[in-house]
Amino acid sequence: MFRALLIFTTMVFAATAFAEEPAPETVDDDRAPYAPDRVYLTFSARHLNIDPTNFGRAQWNEANPGVILTWEDRGLLGEDFSLGAVINSYDDPAIFASIGKLWDLGDSDWRLGYVLGVANYGQNARLIGSQIRSSDWIVIGGAQIEYRNLFFQLQPAGTQPGGGYGAVLVTGLTFPLGG
């Protein structure tokens, strides 16, 4: 049911993302003050050197559809703020909030930056090393690189019981919204 709702929401955002609408109030740079500037659509999360059996699973869910809305350059230091929902690696819905910053790499189609946030993983939060106290929330984030409309985010997962370090590679598409 949540997957169907997520797919429907993605289609609604895609259909309305480029629709013209007058903004009743605008900020200094002519953006609507509360409208998001960008949408990210996540598709997958590849688990690198992370054994699912150490987390009570036979395998990971690596198809992770999601929708993330981002308000760009809205922080005091030009940070981006994001809110989103995805189907996580445990095959459960997860909501999250994050802050980050991306910089253009010269005069190219590349952008590089970071994202740091929190996500609600429900009871599975207890299995993750970045759990916030005994809550259902975990810390997420990492380095992000974008090329045109593609994005890749590498989230470190720390040392693993089998040795070495693990990471999660999130991939998807991104599109600017509005004007």
N, C-alpha and C positions, 0 to 999 in steps of 0.2 A: 504494500500500500504506500509506504513512504517513498519507494523508488518511483512509483507512478506519479506521486505528487511532486517529487523532485524533477522528473522529466517534464511534467506539465509546467512547472514554474520556470524551468529553463526555456521552454518554448515561448511562454508569455514574455519573459525578459527579452528574448531574441526578437520577438515581434514588435515590442514597444521600444526597444533600445534606440532605434533610429527615428522614431516618430517625433515630429515637431510639436513642441508644446511651449506656450509662453510661460515664463517664470514670473510669478507675482512679485517676488523679491529676489534680488541678486546680490552676490558678494562683490567685492571690488573688481574681480576679474570676469564679471558677467556670467558666472556659473550660478545655477540655482543653488541656494544655500544648503539645502538638505538632500539634493539629488546626488546619487553616486556618479562618479566620473568614469568608472571602468567596471567591467564584469569579467570574472575568470570562471572558466568551465573546466573542472578537473575531470580526468578520465581514468588515470591509473596511479598506483603507488607501488613501485617495485621495491621489495625488501632485499637489501644487500647485506649478506652475512648476518641475518637474523633468523635463527631457527625457530619456526612456529611452535615446535613441541616444548620449548622452554616457556611458552606463554599459554599452554593448555590447548593448543590447536594442532590439527593435522596439517593444515595449510593456511596460508594467508589469503584473504580476499584482496586481489590486486586490481580489480575493476572498481574504481572508486569515483562514481559520478558525483558531481557537486556543483554548487553555484556559490560564488563569492562576489559580493559587491564591495567596491573600493572607492573611498573618497580620497583623491590624490592631493598632495601638498596642502593638507588642512591643519597640520600641527604647527606649533610655534617654530619648529626648525624645518618645516617642510615635509613632515612625515605623512605617510599614507595610513588611513584607518580602514580596516576591512571587517565585515561580518559575513558569515557563510554557514552552509550546511553541506555535509558530504555523507556518503556511505563509507564508513571507516574500514580499516583492515580486519576488524572483527565481524564485518558484515552488518553493522548496526548504524543507525543514523547518529551523527555527531554535529553539534553546533559549535561554532568557535568565533573568537574575536581576535584581531591581531593589529599590530602596528609594524610599519616597515618603511623602507626607503629604497628607491631605485634611482640610479644615475645613468644618464646616457653615456655610452662609451665613444667619445669623440663624435665625429660626424658619420655615424654608422646606424644600422638598424638594431644594434645590440644595447641592452640595458642590464646592469648588474647591481645587486643590492642584497638586502636581508629582510627577513620577516620574523617576528617574535610574537607569540600569542598564547592563548589558552583554549583548550577544547574540552567539551564534556564527553567523556568516554563511558559514563555510567559505571557499572560494577567492574568493567574491564580496566578502569583506571588503576586499580590496585596491582595490576600485573606490569605496569609501566613504571620505569625508574624515575620519571619526571612527574609522578603524581603529586599534587599539592595537598600536603598533610594526608588526611584520610578521606578527602572529598572525591567526587566523581570527575574532577578536573585534572588535566595534565598540561604541562608546558609543551608547546610546539614551536617549531621555527627552524630557520637555517638560511643558507645562502640561496639566492634566487637569480636566475639568468633568463633573459627574454631575448628572442630574436623574432622581430616582426610580431606576429600573432601567436607564436609558440612560447610557452614558459616551462621551465624546469626548476624545481626547488629541491635542494638536497638537505634533508633533516637528519642531523647526527643522532644516533641512538645509543651512544656510549659503548663501554666494553661489554662483550657478550660472554655468556657462560662457556661456550665452546672455544673461546679465544678470539682475539682481535676486536676490531670495532665494527659496529653496524651502522647502517643508515637507511633512510627511506627516500627514494627518488620519486617525487610527485611530478606528473606531467599534465599538460592541458593546453587550452587556447585562451587568449585574452582579447578583448575588444573594447575600444573606447565607447562611451555612451554619449549621446547628445551631440552638441556642437563642438 
